[in-house]
């Protein structure tokens, strides 16, 4: 999932970060619960949509994961995906047909029953080229998905083509997915928050706005009425540019236990220093620690440090000169001293990275990152071999979120690195985070960030598919057949040795062609109020800790 410049909290699985207590006025271990069970957390950016199929960023998933329930969910230890909206699933002898048995009696937030046809429609929307779902490429293992999703959106045959997808409602409680070929990672795809049902009648009821966008998922004050989900929570209030309030879905009758928290307020706070101040004043119950405050909280009993399956990088628009030249891209990457970055900018909260896969995953291969390793002399030589003079590159714009002091510091560091090590003066182009996201997605930039990825699930396919041609999750507009072929082979292989070999080719190609400049893998630092109990972290947590198992969180009397 995209972290972008928002620094998503992706935690490695831990067994009950805080003790889970029983529901009720008091717990079995003597804990007394507060009379008001309200949780106050931060989102760094306002979501662009409440439609799970149109979401991409961690700040969007932090809402979508609560208001919708996918087929499966990651276990607490992060090692498997088990039943969520579906109680169970089976795979046929060919390894290509997955049959999901939906939870008996599950209901939408308006009381209507959840049916297999709702999943068929939700998945069709993910692969409808007219909707351009950012996560569509993750579903290309489904029969005909790649072909259908890459049709011309204006093709009159799109509706008919959607019916050829390997999606079927066998009956109201059985959703069947047929794949092109065996794909052992598909259970993880089914656990993505985007693998949720969508009600066709609701989409039709509210129609489209003047820009052609569906009104039902719009981020607007009307969301409490239009967003009908099957999740544990529902939207009770959306105050644009201020906050989103979630309350328990009174009609939820799925597989999750009844939650104790009766109100979650997700405040939209772009500036981490403002969020930190609100935490100290008691307005937030948990918060990411700004890098500038690292030393101040290092000894705090409220500090929680978590290794993360995250990697950050600087995006490069390879369609715009001079970065259409791979040697120029590589030279810029070789000019960044990542060890200095981690030590001086991140205050030791991470490790330098020159490859895509993070430490802690199977295909972590730092030895493949040599082409992007820092060396000022090599960087100058690479630039010279590109036939481009440093003086001709003055004025390149670096787009970043100027509302974030951390990102401003990162931008200034990168600017200084290019000046010192290449003799190039770049221009810092700061703006708000939502505009940065839009510019990256539409290709309206030269270089920018930091952007990045946090594991949706612990399989390398989740990472390598990011940079496939046409992927909605890469902002470099990069396309490389060698890379695509290698990833396709790795994704399809069931033998780990064959997967490893294919992914090694992909990583080598990616690092050498440098559509991004890899920076570092982060360790998350969070402050959590001592009265917040029952948090369970997973490798997939979004912008606040424990959001995969919200039902277990409780507020102790304080």
Order of alpha helices (4+ residues) and beta strands (2+ residues): beta-alpha-beta-beta-beta-beta-alpha-alpha-alpha-beta-beta-alpha-alpha-alpha-beta-beta-beta-alpha-beta-alpha-beta-beta-alpha-beta-alpha-beta-alpha-beta-alpha-beta-alpha-alpha-alpha-beta-beta-beta
